[in-house]
């Protein structure tokens, strides 16, 4: 396993075990979207042979933006 893949896997594990209970819904979605985007971007770049770190950064930024911007305002849904 390449060192960058180990760093990405460790980061995902750490993000997964941290608590998000006191965060607002849009903050939770931005965090999870960023983690999913970073993992997807890094994974695709790793398989394709591209720059893993750059792809993970771009994927994370895009995932965080999409996750945060698509969160509902709470309407009739319970938290």
PEBELDA-V259014 format. One record per pair of residues at least 4 apart in sequence whose C-alpha atoms are under 8 Angstrom apart, sorted by the first residue. I is the first residue (numbers start at 0). GAP is how many residues later the second one is. Records with the same first field share a line. If there is no record, write none. Layout:
BEGIN
I->GAP + GAP
END
This chain:
BEGIN
0->4 + 5
1->4
2->4
3->4 + 48 + 49
4->4 + 37 + 41
5->4
6->4
7->4 + 31 + 34
8->4
9->4
10->4
11->4 + 23 + 27
12->4
13->4
14->20
19->8
22->4 + 5
23->4
24->4 + 46 + 47 + 49 + 54
25->4 + 41 + 42 + 43 + 44 + 45 + 46
26->4 + 41
27->4 + 40
28->4 + 35 + 38 + 39 + 42
29->4 + 33 + 34 + 35 + 36 + 37 + 38 + 39
30->4 + 33 + 36
31->4 + 31 + 32 + 35
32->4 + 27 + 30 + 31 + 32 + 33 + 34 + 35
33->4 + 25 + 26 + 27 + 28 + 29 + 30 + 31 + 33
34->4 + 25 + 28 + 29
35->4 + 24 + 27
36->4 + 19 + 21 + 22 + 23 + 24 + 25 + 26 + 27
37->4 + 17 + 18 + 19 + 20 + 21 + 22 + 23 + 25
38->4 + 17 + 20 + 21
39->4 + 16 + 19
40->4 + 11 + 14 + 15 + 16 + 17 + 18 + 19
41->4 + 10 + 11 + 12 + 13 + 14 + 17
42->4 + 9 + 13
43->4
44->4 + 5 + 6 + 7 + 10
45->4 + 5 + 6
49->5
50->4
51->4
52->4
53->4
54->4
55->4
56->4
57->4
58->4
59->4
60->4
61->4
62->4
63->4
64->4
65->4
66->4
73->4 + 5
END
